[in-house]
Each structure stands twice: as C-alpha cells, then as structure tokens.
C-alpha cells in the first residue's frame, strides 16, 4: 500500500457523474482542480453513461494519488429523489405490484453508492449531492467570483428543472426551484425531437438552424409554456407526451403547428427553420425574464449559469447583452459531465469547511496529454511517414500556418485535452476563416454533418474586439456575438452575422496563440476556423491513436500530432478500404498492428 499520504499528506476529493448520460470524473487535490474528463473520450461511445472507470484511473494518475488516499468520492445526484420521480412517472406506476416491486428493487440495487463500492472496493466516505446543487456549484465555485447569483436550467435532475441560487464565499444555497414536468430543457428538447434531431445532442443543431428561419411560430410555441410569477413557469402538458412515451410531443402539438414532424435525416424545409428560430426566440424571452427575477432576489453584478440549457451560447450572449448582470460565467462542461466538478466542490466544503483553493477556471485543458517521445514510438510502429519537429517549434508553427494560409485543413493535436464539448485548440480541426468554400468543404468531407451548421472562430485575445462585438473574454466558446471585422470571414460568420468566439490568451495556450500570431503575420488575420477533431456521431478524439484513425477517415490534409507532421499521402494504403472518397475506418487488424506500446498509455 502506498505511504505517500503519510509522507506528503494531501486532501483529495473525487467527483463523479454516471448512470444517465455524459459520465465523467474529476479530482480536487489540496483544493486544486487537477484533472477532469468524460468517459466517452476513452470508451469512444458517444455520451457514454457507464461507470467512469477509465476516467477515474486517469484522474488518480494525474493527481499522483491512489484510491486509498481519497478522502471522499462525491456523486452528482440523489438517487432516492430520482427514484421517487421515476415511480411517479408512468413508466412503472401503472405496472402490477409484483413487477413494480421488482423494478424498484433493481433500481435500488444499482444505487450509485453501491456501484462505487462494488466496482472499486472503496470503503471511504461517499457524499451524495443534489443534481441542481452540483450544477450550480460547478459554475459558482470555479467562477472567480466572491459572490454571485446562479441560474441552473436543464431537462430534469431528481425533480428540479430550474433552480435559483445565491453564492457568498463558501456558502451556496438554492432558494427556489421549478419542478418536473415543467422544464425549459424538455420544452426545447421536445421541439428538437419534432424537428427530427436526437434529444440530448441535437439541441446544438436546432440552435444552429435557427438563424436561417423567421419567428413565425412564436405565438404558437408560447401556448406550450405559461410564464408565471417569480421564477416559475408551467408547461401545457396537452402538447407533450414524454410522461408516457419516448416521442416527447403529442398529436396536439402536431395539430397546433399544422405540419408533420420531420423524419430524421430527411431534407430540411423552410418551416423547419422557422420553428427553430421561433423556439430560440421563446427560450431567450423566458430566460431573460427569469434572469431579471433572479437579479431582483440576488442583486449581484455576477451571474453564473449551468445545466444543459447553459450550453445554448446564443441565449448566453443575449443574457449578457440585454440582462441586468455585468459579468457572466458559464462553466465549459455545463451539462451533466460538469456536475462532477460541482459535486466535488460541495463535498470539499462539507468536509473541510472552506471553499476549494482554486476559485477560477483559467482554462479547460484538464484531460490527458501524451509526451512527444511516446507519440514518436507510436508513429514508428505504424509505418506512417512523418516529419519530426522536436526542438523546432518555430519551424513547426511556420509550416502549419503556411499550410492553412494555402487552403489546407489541419488536424491539430496538442497538450492536454479539453473538458467539455468544445474544442479549444488542443483537439481541433483548423482552417482559413477567409475561404468562402471552407465551411461547406469541412461539413461535407470532414465532419460529415449538416451543411447549415456553423463553425467557430478562435482569435488572439488581444485582437478579439477588433473583429467581434465582445464585451468580455470568451475562452470557452460559450457566447455568440456579431462579427464586426473589416476582414471578410465567410467560413466562421453565420447567416445572421454572428459567431461563437473563442478568445486565446498567450499564457494559457502558448502554442495555439503562436499559431494564430504566425497566421496573422502571413495574412493580416489573427483568426482561425476551429472545430472539434472528430467525425459525426463520434466523441472528440483523446489519444494519438484516435487522432490517426480520425485523420484517415476525415481525409484532412495534414495532422500536426504534437511535434510531428503527417500528410494524408503518408498514410499506408493498407489502412484504406477500397478506392472511394468516402472516409473509412482503418481495418481493425491494422489498428491492432500498431503495437502493444500504444495501449500502455491509452
């Protein structure tokens, strides 16, 4: 058994979310956020909900501690309260008594506390933290604010769907909630399903589709939700069916809108765009109304937001511009994955009576990194040809910027992986934002996704206000604003002249900032198109092996893998299946042939 704790005593808290979607793990060591990662990045299962075994292993290794040195494991929701809602819902309340008892017994047997103990053999303290408190804490405790109002909006936690909180120092308390089934998140997800997109992942698509439409259906959609006094609102359940079926919407909604629900993967018509626009307008109206109410109760300058709805960067921008708060912090993994951070922070306060030492979140680079020498050994084992730029960073930056300026698409893999859904210059695909055909090229050939979806710009922080109507830094790409550049930037400017901006600081990501600076030297443009390094339906890449496989599938021109450059023409033909322009996965036997050394650090 390790004696590290006896020699160098540390206080260690692990936070976990799992069981529904977006399982994740984080670790606080001596009050510092050392690591955080989603399980999907290791398992390669999109929105993986399983126990975050690999994520925990990584977090412990990054913190340099063993499981026996963990003071507490915190879990992100209260299972008893969630069970009461599940029983209340039609899924089991109408079942015969024997089946009902069996279902309840099964759910109780699979309790998170029992899962943690049985899976890990862990006998230490376990803290259970309410779902919305986990969300609120994930934003407030890492916001850098000494005090703030906190708004949490999602589909549903145990019972709460919206919560209003106040944070002062180490104290964070929820003073009002909206309860299930009344839910802004489920309101948005229901229309997402009506528009033929997948719930819990397609909401981003609806947000991207909205600028192509007109607010024609707003009055009809307002019939779905009644805004009440204070923080309250109610859904008109005649238009919803998520209590009884998996369809989300009822026949009444179809009749109200006067059109048939869109079949998934079918053509998108103008009325679909109009519904998306109307939905976004109604959501923003309600959020602004509730933000103003929150400010009346907690008249702070600072607002923190969390929950899945807080990932709606268009609404965030509206709240910051038109709302009563001067400052807004949205935690980069605002959905359930980020709740692991909040659970850990709440547990820290409960155990030690103080706020975690790390009070802000200067970056989201909290995932695994892979040393250049390990990458070198991997590449040597694959038969892939590559150029070695170790010790020649300036030349590497110059080469990469030159290729982007020449119209090439780059896979950019550097340092520690980002936590949350946004690529922020560690696991990114980069291109020239001035190229009018680049968005269509990447959507069709690289990302294999809908042509209407926009791409985001990454910009040097010191040049951001020269090109974008930002009123504050945007390091996590969680707010939109107007493009105000003298440059023509068609690849990152949405149809409504908006952009979802990432501001890049030199001291936070020096290599990415240097690349932006070199691209500016060549082109007078300090901006790059930046999108996540993955193909449709798959998680963002994690390991160097993931990067190589995605590189082959997506037919990206160059892969900059730490200090190494790989050209698409360097990939052995044995990795390709047939002669086709369709991206493909290398045969599984060839992936295995990469060698055992790779898997020692996956």
N, C-alpha and C positions, 0 to 999 in steps of 0.2 A: 504494500500500500504506500502511496506517495506520502512523503513527510513535508512536502512543500508548504502546506498550510502552517505547520509548526514553526518552520524557519522564517517564512515571509507571510504572516497572517494577512489574508485578504478577505474582504466581504464580497460575496458573489451571489447574484440573483439571476436566474434564467427565466425568460418569458416565453410562453408557447401559445400558439393558436393552431387548432386542428379539429377535424371532425365534420366541418361543413364545406368550406372551400378555402383555398389560399392558405394552407398550413404554412407556418413559419416559426422561426425560433430566433431569440436574441439573447445577449448576455451583458449584464452590467457587472463590472469588476471595479471595486472601490468607487462606485458611483459613476464610472465612465462607461459609455456605450461602446463596447469593444467590437461587437460583430452582430449582424442581423442578416438573415437570408430566408428566402422562400424555398420550401421543399421541392417545388416544381423544377427549380433550376438544376437539381441533382437527379431527380427521377425522370425528367423530361416528359412528365404528364401535366398538361395544361391545367392550372387551377387545382393542383393536387391537394386533396383534403386529408391524406393519410398522416399518421403519426410522424412528426418531423425528425426521424432518427438520424438521417444524414446531416440535416441542418444542425442538430444538437452536437453531433460529433465535430463538425467544423467549428462551431462557436466555442466549444471547450478547448479545442486545439489552438484557436486564435487567441484565447484568453490565457492559455498556458496553465489550465487547471484540470483536475479530474472531477468526476461526478461526486466523489466523496468530499470535495471541497466546496460544493454548492450549498449555500445557506438555505436557499428556498427556490422552488420551482413555482412559477405563477401561471395560472391558466386564465384565459380571456373571457369566460362567461360562466354563469351559474347554472349548472345542469338541472337542478331541481326546478328552477323557474322556467327554464326552457321546456322541461318535460310537462309542466302544467299547461303550457300553451299547446304543445303537441297533442295532449289529451283533449284539450278544449276544441281543437280543430277537428274537422270532420273525418280526418284520416283514421281515427280509431274510436271516436266517441260513439259511433253507431254500431260498432262491432259487438258480437256476442260476448258475454262475460269472460268465457274461457280464453278466447283469442285476445281480448283486451288485456287480461292479466298477463298473458304470455308476452305481448308487445311491451308492456310496462316493465316486466321482469328483464327482458332483453335490453331495453334502453338503460335500465339501472345497472345491469351487469357490465355494460360498456361505458360506465361513467369515466370521465377524464382522469379522475384521481386514481381509480383502479387501473386504467390503461397505463398511466405514467409509472405506477409502482410495479405492475406486472411486466411491462416492457423493459424497464431499466433496472429493476431490482433496487429502486430508490426508496430509502426509508426516512428521508429528511422531511422538512416542512414543505407543505404544498398550500399555496394561497389561491383561493378562487376569487376572481374579480369580476364584477358585473360587466356585461358586454359594453354598455354605453359608457361606463366609467373607464373601461380600458381604452375605448376610442378617445374619450376626452383627455385622458392622461397622456396618451401617445402624442397629442398635439401640445397640450399646455406645458408639460414638464420639459419638453425639448424646444420650446419656442424662443427662449432667451428673454421672455417677459417675466417681470417680478409679479405682475398681476394681469389678469385678462378675463374677458368673457369667452365662453366656449360654447360652440354650437355643434352638435353631433346629429347627422342625418344619414340614415341608411335604410335598408329594406326592413329588417327587424333584428333585434337582439334576442333577449329572452321574451320580453313583452314590449319593451320600449322601441319606438321607431324614430323618434326625435327627442333630443334632450337638451336642456339649457343649464349651463353650469357657470360657477364663478371660481376662479383660482386666485388665491392670495398666498404668496410664499409657498410653503409646503402643503397648504390646505387646498383641496379641490372638492367641491360638492355640487351635486346635481339638485336643482331646486324645482324643476318642472319637467314633465315628460308628456309625450303623446304616445298612446298605447296602440298596439296591434288590435284590429287590422288596419287602422288608419295610418297610412305610411306614404310619405313623399317618394321614398325609394321604390316602393311597389307600384305606385302611380306611374312613375317613369318607366319601370320595367315592364309594366303591362302594355304600354304603348310600344315599347321596344319589341315585345313579342308580337303585337299586332302588325308591326312593320316587317316581320319576318326575320328578326335578328335574335340571337341567343341571349337569354336572360343571364345576367351576371358577367357578361363580357361584351355584348353587343351595344350596350348603352353608349360606349365611346363612338360607335358608328352613327347612332342617331344624332349625337351632338355634332359630328362632322357633317352629317347630311343636312342639318337644319338651315345653314346659310343659303342653300340652294332654293329654299322654299319661301312662301309668304304666309303671314299669320291669318289664315283663312278659317281654321278650325278652332281658334282660341275660345270663342264663346261656347262651342260645344264641349270642349275639354274642361272648361270651368264648371260644367254641370257634373263632372266626375268628382269634384272636391269642393267642399264648403269650408271657407276660411272662417274660423271662429275667433273669439277674443283671446287676448294674451298670446300664449304660444300654441294655441290649439287649432286643429282643423279636423275635418271628418271626410272620409271617402263615402261616396254614394255607392253602396255595395251592389246596387242593381246592375252596375256596369262591369263588375269584377266577378271572377269565378275562381280565384286562387284558393279559396277555402275548401273547395270541393274537387277541383280538377287541376291538372297541370297546365291548362290552356291559358290561365291568367285572366282573360277577358270573357265577357258573357255575350250572348246573342244580342242583348240590349245595346251593347256598345257598337256592334256591327250595324244595327239599325240606326243608331244615333249618328254615326259618321257617314252612313249611306254608301259605303264601299266595302268590298270583301277584304279580309285580311290578306296581306301579301304572302305569297308562297315563298319560303326561304330559297335563296339563290336565284330567284326569278328577276326579271327586269324591274328597275325602279322607275316608277312613273312620277309625274309632277305632283299628283295628290299625295304620294308618299312623302315627298319633300316638304309639302305644305303642312302635313300632320307633324312632321319632325320639328319644323320651325314653330308651329303653334305650341307644341309641347314644351319646347325650350323657353318660349316667352312666358307661359303659365308658371313653369317651375321657377323662373327668375323672379316673377312677381311675388310668389308666395315666400320664397327665401328672403327677398328684400323686406317684406312685411315682418317676417319673424326676426330678422336681424335687427330691425328697428325696435321691435318689442324687447329683444334681449338687451339692447343698449339702454333702454329705459329702466331696466332692472339692474344692469351692471354697467354703469356709465364710465367704462374704461376707454382708453384710446386704442386698446389692443383687442383683437378678435382672433381666436384660434378655431379652426374647423377640422372635423374628422368625420369618418364614415364614408361609405362608398359614394354618396352624393357629392362629397367634398372633392372628388376627382373630376367633377364637371368644371373644367377650367374656364369655360365661357361664363358660367354663373359666378365663379370666383372673381373674375375680372369685373363683372357688373357690381358685385357686392363691394369691392374695394373702391370702385369709381363713384358709385351712387349711394352707398350706405354710410352710416354715421361713424364708423370706425376709421381711424387713421392708418392703422397697421394690421396686416393680416398674415397669419402663419398657418399654412396647411402642410401637415407632415407628409413627406414624399410617398409613403406607403399608407395612404389614408384609409384604405379598405381593411378587411379583416386581417391581412398579413401584418399590418402595422399595429394591430391590437396587442400583439405580443410585446411590443415596446411599452405600451400603456400598462399592461398587466404587471410587467417587471417593475415599472416605476411606482405603481401603487403599492406593490409588495415591499419595495425598498422603504417607502415612507412608513408603512406599518411596522416593519422590522426595526428600523433604525431611527425613526422619529425625525427624519430630515429629508429634504429634497435631494434627489440624486445630484452628485457633484457636477455632472455635465448638464448645463442648463440650456444649451442651444444645440443646433444641428447644422454645423457649417457645411456639411456635405452628406451625401448618401452612399459613399463608397465604403460599404460595410461588409461586402461579400468576399469570396475567395480571391486570392491572387496566385499567380504561378510564376516562379522565377524564370528568368531568361535561360538559364542553363538547363532547367527541366524541359522548357519548350524546345531547346536545341536538340536534346536527346529524343524527344518525341518526333521531331521533323526528320532526324536522321534515320529513325526506324521505319518511316513511312515510304521512303523512296521519292518523296516530293522534293523537287529542286527549290532552292530558296537563296536569297541574298542575306548575308549576315551583317547587321549594322551595330553589333555590340560595341560600345565605346564610341559610336559615331552618331550621336543623337541629332546633331545639327544637320548632318547629311541626310538622315532618315526623314526629318521634318521637311527639308527642302525637296526631297524626292516626292514625298506624299502630297505636299501642297501643289507641286508641279503637275502631278497626275490628275489631281482634282480640277485644277485650272484647265487642263486639257480635255475635260469632259468625262473622265473616268469615275467609276463608282468604287468606293473603298470600303472594305470591312476593317474596322478599327477596334482592335482588342488590346487594352492597356490597363494594367494595375488591378485594383480591387473592383469587383463587380458592384453595380448599383443595387440598392434595396428599394423595392417598389417597381411599378410598371413602366417607368420612363427610362429610356437610355440617356445617359448624361455624359457621354464621352468616354466610357470605359468599355461598353459592349454596344458599339454604334455602327451604323452604316452612314457614310458621309458622301456628300456630292456638292456640286456647284449650285448655289441657290439662284444664280442668274440665268441658268439654262431653261428655256421655255419648255423643252420636251422632257426634262428630267423627272418631273413628278409622274408623268404617265409611264415613263420607262421603268422606274423603280416599282410603281404599283403593279404593273403588268408582269414584269420579268423577274423582279427580285422578291418583292413582298407578296406577290400573288394575291392581291386583295382588291377591294372595290375601288374603281377609278376616282370616285368622289372624295376619298379620304385624303385629308391634307397632310403635309409634312411640316415639321417644326424647324425653326432656326436656332442654332447655337451662335451666340455673339460674344465678343470680348466685352466684359462688364463695363469697361471704361468707355466703350463706344455705343452702348445699348441705346441711350436716349437720342443719339444722332439718327437712329433708324426706326425706333419703335416708341410708341406712346406709353412707356412705362413710368410709373411714379415711385417704384421701389424695385429692388433687385428681385430676380425670378430664377433662383438657382435650380429649382426642381421642376420647371416647366409646368406649373400648376395655375397659371392665369393667362388669359389671352388679352391682346390689346391691338390697336390699329397699327398698321405699317405706315411709317411717316418718312421713309427713306427717299433720298434723291436717286438711289440706285433702283434699277428695275429688278425685282426679286420674284419672278413668277413661280418658281418652284416651291417657295415657302409662304407665299401670300394666298390666303384662302379667298374664295369667291366674294366674301363680304369685306375684303381688305384687312382681315385680321390675321394674327399669327400667335402661336403658342410658344413663347420665347423661353430659352434657357440662357441666363447670363453666366459667363465663365470667368472666374477670378484666377489670376496668375498664381496666387499662393494656395489655391485649393486644388487645381488640376494643372500643374505647370506644363506638362507635355501637350495637352489639348489646347491650352492657351497659346503655346508657342506655335502650334499648327495654324491656329486662327491668325496669329500675327504674321506668319510667313505667307499665308494665302492673301492677307491684306497687302503685304509688300508686293506681291505679284499682280494683284488685281484691283487694289484700292477698295476691297470689300472685306470687312472683318467678320464675315458671317459665313457659316456653312449650313447646308441642309443636314439635319441629324435625325435619324430614325433608328429604332431598335434593331439589333442584329439578330434577326430570326425570320422565319418564313411563316406564312399564315397558319394559324392553328397550333403553333408550337411555342413553348416558352422561349424567352430570351436566352441566348447561349450563356453557358457558365464556363466550361473548361476549354482548353486549347483544342481538344478533340472535337467538341461541339462546334467550335469555330471553323475547323477544316471541313467538317461534314456540311455545315450550312453554306459555307463558301462554294462548295461544289454544287450543291443543289440550286443555289440562287444565281450562279454564273456571274458573280461580282467580278470586276476586272482585277482588283488587287486585294490581298489580305495582308494587313500590317499587324502581325502577331507578335506583340511586344517589340523586340528589336529585329524582327525578321520580316522580309518581304517575300510574298508568294504571288506569282502570277497565275491567272487561270490556265494559261498554257503550260504551267509547271505540273499540273495535276496528272498523274499517270492515267492512261486510257483504261486500265483495269478498274478504275473507280467509276467509270461511266457505264450506264446501261443503255445500249442501243445508240443510234445516231439520231438525236432529236433535240429540239430546242426546249423541250420540257425539262425543268430541273428535276433531278432524281437523287435518291439517297444512294451512296456507295453501297455495294453489296455487303451484307453483314459479315461475311467471311473476310472481306478486305479490311473492315473496321477492326476485326479481331486480330488481323495480321499486323496491326500497328505495333503490337508487342505488349508484354506484361508491364513494362516500365511505366506506360501511360496510366494504368489503372491504380498505381500506387499513390497517385496524387489526385484522383478524381473524387 
